[in-house]
C-alpha cells in the first residue's frame, strides 16, 4: 500500500468482511481519499494487534482532526518531517505517531517503550529508538532488512547448513534439499 500523508481527508472508514473463498473470510477497513476518491483497504490481522478489535484498530488509524489541529504544539521541523512522511532526528513520540501511525502491538506492546518497531513491507522493518527526552536521534533510526529471502541472508543460512553437515548434524540429502529451497527463495 502506498503511503497516505498525515492529514489526508478520507471518507468514513468502514469495516467490511472480505472472503476469498467461503472458508477464508477476514475483516478489512475500507476508505476513500476525499481529494481523488481513490479506494484503499487495510487488512486487519488479529495476531498483530493483541487485545484490540478491528474497531479499536480503525480508531487508532483515523482522526476527525485536520492537519493543523493534528500538529498543534509541534515544532516547524517536526511538521515538515511529517509532511515528507519520513522520521527525522529530534522528533517527539507524538510526531512519530502522526507521521507513521501507531506501531503494531505485537512488535511494540507499549507506547511508553523507548523502542518502536514498524514493518515497512514484508522484508523490512524500521526500528525507532527514543532517547531519555523521548526524541529520536541520528543513531536511533534503523531500517533493517530481514534476513529472510535476501541474498546475504540466504548465503548465511547456506553456510550454517554447511557447518551442520560438516559436524554430522544433518545428512548430505538434507543439506542439498535445504540449500535448493533457499536458492529458490531468491
C-alpha positions as CSV (number, residue, x, y, z in Angstrom):
1,X,0.0,0.0,0.0
2,X,1.3,3.4,-0.8
3,X,1.8,5.9,2.0
4,X,-1.0,8.4,2.6
5,X,0.2,11.7,4.1
6,X,-0.9,12.6,7.6
7,X,-3.9,14.9,7.5
8,X,-5.3,13.4,4.2
9,X,-9.1,13.8,4.3
10,X,-10.8,10.4,3.8
11,X,-14.4,9.1,3.8
12,X,-15.7,7.5,6.9
13,X,-13.8,4.2,7.2
14,X,-16.0,1.1,7.1
15,X,-15.2,-2.3,8.5
16,X,-16.3,-5.0,6.0
17,X,-15.9,-8.7,5.7
18,X,-13.8,-9.9,2.8
19,X,-14.0,-13.6,1.6
20,X,-11.5,-15.0,-0.9
21,X,-13.5,-18.3,-0.6
22,X,-16.4,-19.5,1.6
23,X,-14.0,-20.8,4.2
24,X,-11.5,-17.9,4.1
25,X,-13.0,-14.7,5.4
26,X,-11.4,-11.8,7.1
27,X,-12.2,-8.2,8.1
28,X,-10.8,-5.2,6.4
29,X,-11.1,-1.5,6.8
30,X,-12.2,0.3,3.6
31,X,-12.0,4.0,2.9
32,X,-11.5,6.5,0.1
33,X,-9.5,9.7,-0.1
34,X,-11.7,12.8,-0.4
35,X,-9.5,14.6,-2.9
36,X,-9.2,11.9,-5.7
37,X,-11.8,9.3,-4.5
38,X,-9.1,6.6,-4.5
39,X,-10.2,3.5,-2.6
40,X,-7.9,1.7,0.0
41,X,-8.3,-1.4,2.0
42,X,-6.4,-2.2,5.2
43,X,-6.2,-5.9,6.2
44,X,-6.7,-6.4,9.9
45,X,-4.7,-9.3,11.3
46,X,-5.8,-10.1,14.9
47,X,-2.4,-11.7,15.9
48,X,-0.6,-8.4,15.1
49,X,-2.9,-6.4,17.4
50,X,-3.4,-8.4,20.5
51,X,-6.1,-7.1,22.8
52,X,-7.6,-4.9,20.0
53,X,-10.6,-5.3,17.9
54,X,-10.8,-4.1,14.3
55,X,-12.8,-1.1,15.5
56,X,-10.1,-0.2,18.0
57,X,-7.5,-0.5,15.3
58,X,-9.6,1.8,12.9
59,X,-10.0,4.3,15.8
60,X,-6.1,4.4,16.1
61,X,-5.7,4.9,12.4
62,X,-8.1,7.7,11.7
63,X,-9.0,11.1,13.3
64,X,-11.5,13.8,12.7
65,X,-8.8,16.5,13.2
66,X,-7.4,18.4,10.3
67,X,-3.6,18.7,9.8
68,X,-3.2,22.0,11.7
69,X,-5.2,20.6,14.7
70,X,-3.3,17.3,14.5
71,X,0.2,19.0,14.6
72,X,-0.7,21.8,17.1
73,X,2.2,22.2,19.5
74,X,4.8,20.5,17.4
75,X,7.9,22.3,16.0
76,X,8.1,23.5,12.4
77,X,10.8,21.0,11.9
78,X,8.6,18.1,13.1
79,X,5.7,19.3,10.9
80,X,8.0,19.5,7.9
81,X,9.2,15.9,8.6
82,X,5.6,14.7,9.0
83,X,4.7,16.2,5.6
84,X,7.6,14.3,4.0
85,X,6.5,11.1,5.8
86,X,10.0,10.3,7.0
87,X,11.2,10.1,10.6
88,X,13.9,12.7,11.2
89,X,16.3,13.3,14.1
90,X,14.8,15.1,17.1
91,X,11.2,14.1,16.5
92,X,8.9,13.5,19.6
93,X,6.9,10.4,20.1
94,X,3.7,12.4,19.2
95,X,5.3,13.5,15.9
96,X,6.3,9.9,15.1
97,X,2.8,8.7,15.8
98,X,1.4,11.4,13.5
99,X,3.9,10.6,10.8
100,X,3.8,6.7,10.9
101,X,0.7,6.0,13.0
102,X,0.8,3.6,15.9
103,X,3.3,0.7,15.6
104,X,1.8,-2.8,15.5
105,X,1.1,-4.0,19.0
106,X,2.7,-7.4,18.5
107,X,6.1,-5.7,18.0
108,X,5.6,-2.7,20.3
109,X,3.3,-3.6,23.1
110,X,3.6,-0.3,24.9
111,X,3.9,3.3,23.6
112,X,5.9,4.2,26.7
113,X,8.6,1.9,25.5
114,X,11.8,3.6,24.1
115,X,11.8,1.3,21.1
116,X,9.1,1.1,18.5
117,X,9.2,-1.3,15.6
118,X,7.3,-0.7,12.3
119,X,7.0,-3.1,9.3
120,X,7.7,-1.1,6.1
121,X,7.0,-4.2,4.0
122,X,7.3,-8.0,4.2
123,X,11.1,-7.9,4.4
124,X,12.0,-4.6,6.0
125,X,11.5,-3.2,9.5
126,X,12.2,0.2,10.8
127,X,13.2,0.4,14.5
128,X,12.7,3.8,16.1
129,X,14.6,4.4,19.3
130,X,13.8,7.3,21.6
131,X,16.3,8.9,24.0
132,X,15.7,9.9,27.6
133,X,13.9,13.0,26.3
134,X,11.6,10.9,24.2
135,X,13.2,12.2,21.0
136,X,14.7,10.4,18.0
137,X,18.4,10.9,17.3
138,X,20.8,10.1,14.4
139,X,21.7,6.7,15.9
140,X,18.1,6.0,16.7
141,X,16.6,5.4,13.3
142,X,17.4,2.0,11.9
143,X,16.0,0.4,8.8
144,X,16.7,-3.3,8.9
145,X,16.4,-5.7,6.0
146,X,15.0,-9.0,7.2
147,X,17.5,-11.8,6.5
148,X,14.6,-13.8,5.1
149,X,14.8,-14.1,1.3
150,X,17.8,-11.6,0.9
151,X,20.9,-12.8,-0.9
152,X,23.1,-12.1,2.2
153,X,20.5,-14.0,4.4
154,X,20.4,-17.0,2.0
155,X,24.2,-17.1,1.9
156,X,24.4,-17.0,5.7
157,X,21.8,-19.8,6.0
158,X,23.7,-22.0,3.5
159,X,26.9,-21.5,5.4
160,X,25.1,-22.6,8.6
161,X,23.8,-25.6,6.8
162,X,27.4,-26.5,5.6
163,X,28.7,-26.3,9.2
164,X,25.8,-28.6,10.3
165,X,26.7,-31.0,7.5
166,X,30.4,-30.9,8.4
167,X,29.6,-31.7,12.1
168,X,27.4,-34.6,11.0
169,X,24.3,-33.0,12.4
170,X,22.4,-33.2,9.1
171,X,22.8,-35.6,6.1
172,X,24.0,-34.7,2.7
173,X,20.5,-35.2,1.3
174,X,19.0,-32.8,4.0
175,X,21.8,-30.3,3.1
176,X,21.1,-30.5,-0.6
177,X,17.3,-30.2,-0.2
178,X,17.5,-27.2,2.2
179,X,20.2,-25.5,0.0
180,X,18.0,-25.9,-3.1
181,X,15.0,-24.5,-1.3
182,X,17.0,-21.5,0.0
183,X,18.3,-20.7,-3.5
184,X,14.8,-20.9,-5.0
185,X,13.6,-18.3,-2.4
186,X,15.8,-15.6,-4.1
